[in-house]
Amino acid sequence: MEKISDSLTLHNGLKIPGLGFGVWQISPLHTAKCVKTVIKAGYRNIDTAEGYMNDVICCEL
């Protein structure tokens, strides 16, 4: 990946952003909305962790 706007091509031909999205320091109230938005934008690499204290909300999408 040379530019932040570069994408990756999956084996089925679909393209996804080459850069992932992390939910660290996003409040639990906003996490679900943010994750839904980036999924619509094509993101599939979404970093969540129990330590962020907002991962349960992500799983409820």
A tleap script that builds the chain and sets N, CA, C and O, in Angstrom:
source leaprc.protein.ff14SB
mol = sequence {
  NMET GLU LYS ILE SER ASP SER LEU THR LEU
  HIE ASN GLY LEU LYS ILE PRO GLY LEU GLY
  PHE GLY VAL TRP GLN ILE SER PRO LEU HIE
  THR ALA LYS CYS VAL LYS THR VAL ILE LYS
  ALA GLY TYR ARG ASN ILE ASP THR ALA GLU
  GLY TYR MET ASN ASP VAL ILE CYS CYS GLU
  CLEU
}
set mol.1.N position { 0.845 -1.167 0.000 }
set mol.1.CA position { 0.000 0.000 0.000 }
set mol.1.C position { 0.896 1.238 0.000 }
set mol.1.O position { 1.718 1.416 0.899 }
set mol.2.N position { 0.738 2.068 -0.988 }
set mol.2.CA position { 1.553 3.274 -1.100 }
set mol.2.C position { 0.816 4.520 -0.636 }
set mol.2.O position { 1.428 5.442 -0.097 }
set mol.3.N position { -0.508 4.552 -0.844 }
set mol.3.CA position { -1.311 5.719 -0.469 }
set mol.3.C position { -2.419 5.270 0.469 }
set mol.3.O position { -2.858 4.121 0.425 }
set mol.4.N position { -2.863 6.182 1.312 }
set mol.4.CA position { -3.930 5.869 2.246 }
set mol.4.C position { -5.228 5.497 1.518 }
set mol.4.O position { -6.075 4.806 2.084 }
set mol.5.N position { -5.384 5.939 0.298 }
set mol.5.CA position { -6.599 5.658 -0.470 }
set mol.5.C position { -6.526 4.345 -1.254 }
set mol.5.O position { -7.497 3.971 -1.912 }
set mol.6.N position { -5.393 3.641 -1.195 }
set mol.6.CA position { -5.252 2.373 -1.921 }
set mol.6.C position { -6.221 1.321 -1.396 }
set mol.6.O position { -6.592 1.336 -0.223 }
set mol.7.N position { -6.618 0.425 -2.258 }
set mol.7.CA position { -7.522 -0.654 -1.855 }
set mol.7.C position { -6.860 -2.009 -2.118 }
set mol.7.O position { -5.851 -2.110 -2.815 }
set mol.8.N position { -7.461 -3.034 -1.541 }
set mol.8.CA position { -7.010 -4.407 -1.742 }
set mol.8.C position { -8.097 -5.150 -2.491 }
set mol.8.O position { -9.282 -4.920 -2.252 }
set mol.9.N position { -7.709 -6.040 -3.397 }
set mol.9.CA position { -8.679 -6.841 -4.128 }
set mol.9.C position { -8.756 -8.222 -3.505 }
set mol.9.O position { -7.748 -8.919 -3.387 }
set mol.10.N position { -9.963 -8.613 -3.106 }
set mol.10.CA position { -10.177 -9.929 -2.524 }
set mol.10.C position { -10.216 -10.991 -3.608 }
set mol.10.O position { -10.286 -10.659 -4.791 }
set mol.11.N position { -10.172 -12.267 -3.226 }
set mol.11.CA position { -10.164 -13.364 -4.204 }
set mol.11.C position { -11.430 -13.401 -5.068 }
set mol.11.O position { -11.424 -13.981 -6.154 }
set mol.12.N position { -12.514 -12.784 -4.586 }
set mol.12.CA position { -13.754 -12.766 -5.371 }
set mol.12.C position { -13.889 -11.506 -6.229 }
set mol.12.O position { -14.932 -11.274 -6.841 }
set mol.13.N position { -12.826 -10.694 -6.272 }
set mol.13.CA position { -12.824 -9.503 -7.106 }
set mol.13.C position { -13.298 -8.234 -6.418 }
set mol.13.O position { -13.119 -7.143 -6.961 }
set mol.14.N position { -13.894 -8.346 -5.245 }
set mol.14.CA position { -14.339 -7.157 -4.525 }
set mol.14.C position { -13.140 -6.398 -3.985 }
set mol.14.O position { -12.120 -6.996 -3.641 }
set mol.15.N position { -13.266 -5.083 -3.913 }
set mol.15.CA position { -12.198 -4.245 -3.381 }
set mol.15.C position { -12.612 -3.709 -2.018 }
set mol.15.O position { -13.766 -3.341 -1.798 }
set mol.16.N position { -11.645 -3.675 -1.115 }
set mol.16.CA position { -11.869 -3.120 0.213 }
set mol.16.C position { -10.758 -2.124 0.508 }
set mol.16.O position { -9.680 -2.218 -0.079 }
set mol.17.N position { -10.996 -1.167 1.408 }
set mol.17.CA position { -9.931 -0.230 1.771 }
set mol.17.C position { -8.733 -0.983 2.328 }
set mol.17.O position { -8.897 -1.957 3.063 }
set mol.18.N position { -7.539 -0.541 1.987 }
set mol.18.CA position { -6.325 -1.176 2.472 }
set mol.18.C position { -6.014 -0.827 3.916 }
set mol.18.O position { -5.191 -1.487 4.551 }
set mol.19.N position { -6.649 0.180 4.431 }
set mol.19.CA position { -6.432 0.628 5.791 }
set mol.19.C position { -7.583 0.157 6.671 }
set mol.19.O position { -8.744 0.263 6.276 }
set mol.20.N position { -7.280 -0.355 7.844 }
set mol.20.CA position { -8.313 -0.817 8.764 }
set mol.20.C position { -8.881 0.320 9.595 }
set mol.20.O position { -8.391 1.448 9.550 }
set mol.21.N position { -9.920 0.008 10.354 }
set mol.21.CA position { -10.584 0.980 11.218 }
set mol.21.C position { -10.562 0.466 12.647 }
set mol.21.O position { -10.967 -0.669 12.898 }
set mol.22.N position { -10.104 1.267 13.578 }
set mol.22.CA position { -10.054 0.877 14.980 }
set mol.22.C position { -11.082 1.629 15.802 }
set mol.22.O position { -11.394 2.786 15.518 }
set mol.23.N position { -11.607 0.968 16.821 }
set mol.23.CA position { -12.630 1.596 17.657 }
set mol.23.C position { -12.095 2.026 19.026 }
set mol.23.O position { -12.871 2.406 19.904 }
set mol.24.N position { -10.776 1.968 19.208 }
set mol.24.CA position { -10.187 2.388 20.466 }
set mol.24.C position { -10.501 3.857 20.713 }
set mol.24.O position { -10.344 4.682 19.813 }
set mol.25.N position { -10.930 4.184 21.888 }
set mol.25.CA position { -11.272 5.525 22.345 }
set mol.25.C position { -12.534 6.090 21.694 }
set mol.25.O position { -12.777 7.293 21.787 }
set mol.26.N position { -13.332 5.266 21.048 }
set mol.26.CA position { -14.647 5.717 20.584 }
set mol.26.C position { -15.627 5.337 21.686 }
set mol.26.O position { -15.629 4.199 22.154 }
set mol.27.N position { -16.454 6.280 22.096 }
set mol.27.CA position { -17.372 5.986 23.199 }
set mol.27.C position { -18.341 4.881 22.786 }
set mol.27.O position { -18.711 4.777 21.616 }
set mol.28.N position { -18.749 4.059 23.750 }
set mol.28.CA position { -19.711 2.996 23.445 }
set mol.28.C position { -20.990 3.519 22.789 }
set mol.28.O position { -21.628 2.803 22.017 }
set mol.29.N position { -21.361 4.751 23.091 }
set mol.29.CA position { -22.571 5.325 22.494 }
set mol.29.C position { -22.426 5.569 20.995 }
set mol.29.O position { -23.421 5.590 20.269 }
set mol.30.N position { -21.197 5.751 20.531 }
set mol.30.CA position { -20.957 6.073 19.125 }
set mol.30.C position { -20.371 4.920 18.318 }
set mol.30.O position { -20.336 4.985 17.089 }
set mol.31.N position { -19.912 3.868 18.988 }
set mol.31.CA position { -19.213 2.781 18.313 }
set mol.31.C position { -20.048 2.122 17.225 }
set mol.31.O position { -19.577 1.962 16.099 }
set mol.32.N position { -21.276 1.738 17.545 }
set mol.32.CA position { -22.112 1.031 16.561 }
set mol.32.C position { -22.335 1.879 15.314 }
set mol.32.O position { -22.248 1.365 14.199 }
set mol.33.N position { -22.619 3.158 15.483 }
set mol.33.CA position { -22.850 4.038 14.326 }
set mol.33.C position { -21.576 4.149 13.473 }
set mol.33.O position { -21.638 4.092 12.245 }
set mol.34.N position { -20.435 4.305 14.131 }
set mol.34.CA position { -19.171 4.411 13.395 }
set mol.34.C position { -18.878 3.135 12.616 }
set mol.34.O position { -18.491 3.191 11.449 }
set mol.35.N position { -19.063 1.990 13.257 }
set mol.35.CA position { -18.772 0.714 12.594 }
set mol.35.C position { -19.726 0.488 11.430 }
set mol.35.O position { -19.297 0.037 10.368 }
set mol.36.N position { -21.002 0.788 11.603 }
set mol.36.CA position { -21.952 0.654 10.493 }
set mol.36.C position { -21.540 1.537 9.316 }
set mol.36.O position { -21.638 1.126 8.160 }
set mol.37.N position { -21.084 2.743 9.615 }
set mol.37.CA position { -20.676 3.677 8.559 }
set mol.37.C position { -19.473 3.154 7.785 }
set mol.37.O position { -19.460 3.213 6.555 }
set mol.38.N position { -18.452 2.637 8.491 }
set mol.38.CA position { -17.269 2.164 7.775 }
set mol.38.C position { -17.533 0.857 7.023 }
set mol.38.O position { -16.899 0.599 6.000 }
set mol.39.N position { -18.459 0.032 7.516 }
set mol.39.CA position { -18.839 -1.175 6.768 }
set mol.39.C position { -19.484 -0.775 5.452 }
set mol.39.O position { -19.195 -1.371 4.414 }
set mol.40.N position { -20.355 0.229 5.482 }
set mol.40.CA position { -20.977 0.719 4.238 }
set mol.40.C position { -19.937 1.278 3.278 }
set mol.40.O position { -20.113 1.225 2.061 }
set mol.41.N position { -18.842 1.819 3.835 }
set mol.41.CA position { -17.765 2.369 2.998 }
set mol.41.C position { -16.850 1.292 2.441 }
set mol.41.O position { -15.986 1.573 1.611 }
set mol.42.N position { -17.041 0.037 2.903 }
set mol.42.CA position { -16.250 -1.063 2.363 }
set mol.42.C position { -15.233 -1.664 3.312 }
set mol.42.O position { -14.583 -2.653 2.976 }
set mol.43.N position { -15.087 -1.086 4.484 }
set mol.43.CA position { -14.116 -1.617 5.430 }
set mol.43.C position { -14.515 -3.010 5.898 }
set mol.43.O position { -15.693 -3.280 6.130 }
set mol.44.N position { -13.526 -3.896 6.035 }
set mol.44.CA position { -13.754 -5.227 6.576 }
set mol.44.C position { -12.735 -5.538 7.669 }
set mol.44.O position { -12.885 -6.523 8.393 }
set mol.45.N position { -11.708 -4.713 7.794 }
set mol.45.CA position { -10.712 -4.853 8.838 }
set mol.45.C position { -11.053 -3.856 9.937 }
set mol.45.O position { -10.639 -2.698 9.888 }
set mol.46.N position { -11.816 -4.318 10.935 }
set mol.46.CA position { -12.255 -3.452 12.024 }
set mol.46.C position { -11.671 -3.997 13.321 }
set mol.46.O position { -11.976 -5.115 13.736 }
set mol.47.N position { -10.833 -3.194 13.946 }
set mol.47.CA position { -10.117 -3.605 15.148 }
set mol.47.C position { -10.978 -3.341 16.378 }
set mol.47.O position { -11.303 -2.194 16.686 }
set mol.48.N position { -11.343 -4.409 17.074 }
set mol.48.CA position { -12.059 -4.302 18.342 }
set mol.48.C position { -11.323 -5.144 19.374 }
set mol.48.O position { -10.580 -6.057 19.016 }
set mol.49.N position { -11.521 -4.848 20.630 }
set mol.49.CA position { -10.905 -5.630 21.694 }
set mol.49.C position { -11.698 -5.437 22.977 }
set mol.49.O position { -12.280 -4.378 23.210 }
set mol.50.N position { -11.712 -6.456 23.789 }
set mol.50.CA position { -12.450 -6.385 25.055 }
set mol.50.C position { -11.970 -5.212 25.907 }
set mol.50.O position { -12.767 -4.581 26.601 }
set mol.51.N position { -10.692 -4.923 25.856 }
set mol.51.CA position { -10.128 -3.838 26.646 }
set mol.51.C position { -10.643 -2.466 26.260 }
set mol.51.O position { -10.544 -1.528 27.050 }
set mol.52.N position { -11.194 -2.327 25.057 }
set mol.52.CA position { -11.735 -1.035 24.623 }
set mol.52.C position { -13.064 -0.735 25.313 }
set mol.52.O position { -13.520 0.409 25.324 }
set mol.53.N position { -13.679 -1.765 25.885 }
set mol.53.CA position { -14.956 -1.646 26.592 }
set mol.53.C position { -16.108 -1.225 25.677 }
set mol.53.O position { -17.123 -0.726 26.163 }
set mol.54.N position { -15.971 -1.418 24.369 }
set mol.54.CA position { -17.056 -1.113 23.445 }
set mol.54.C position { -17.248 -2.226 22.424 }
set mol.54.O position { -18.014 -2.072 21.473 }
set mol.55.N position { -16.553 -3.351 22.615 }
set mol.55.CA position { -16.619 -4.443 21.653 }
set mol.55.C position { -17.962 -5.157 21.654 }
set mol.55.O position { -18.362 -5.694 20.621 }
set mol.56.N position { -18.666 -5.181 22.771 }
set mol.56.CA position { -19.969 -5.847 22.828 }
set mol.56.C position { -20.957 -5.136 21.918 }
set mol.56.O position { -21.773 -5.780 21.259 }
set mol.57.N position { -20.888 -3.834 21.878 }
set mol.57.CA position { -21.774 -3.054 21.022 }
set mol.57.C position { -21.509 -3.382 19.557 }
set mol.57.O position { -22.448 -3.483 18.767 }
set mol.58.N position { -20.228 -3.549 19.181 }
set mol.58.CA position { -19.889 -3.897 17.800 }
set mol.58.C position { -20.517 -5.229 17.420 }
set mol.58.O position { -20.988 -5.398 16.295 }
set mol.59.N position { -20.526 -6.158 18.336 }
set mol.59.CA position { -21.053 -7.493 18.045 }
set mol.59.C position { -22.563 -7.489 17.894 }
set mol.59.O position { -23.119 -8.434 17.335 }
set mol.60.N position { -23.244 -6.462 18.371 }
set mol.60.CA position { -24.697 -6.400 18.293 }
set mol.60.C position { -25.188 -5.826 16.970 }
set mol.60.O position { -26.396 -5.688 16.774 }
set mol.61.N position { -24.289 -5.491 16.069 }
set mol.61.CA position { -24.692 -4.918 14.793 }
set mol.61.C position { -25.509 -5.939 14.048 }
set mol.61.O position { -25.962 -5.675 12.934 }
savepdb mol mol.pdb
quit
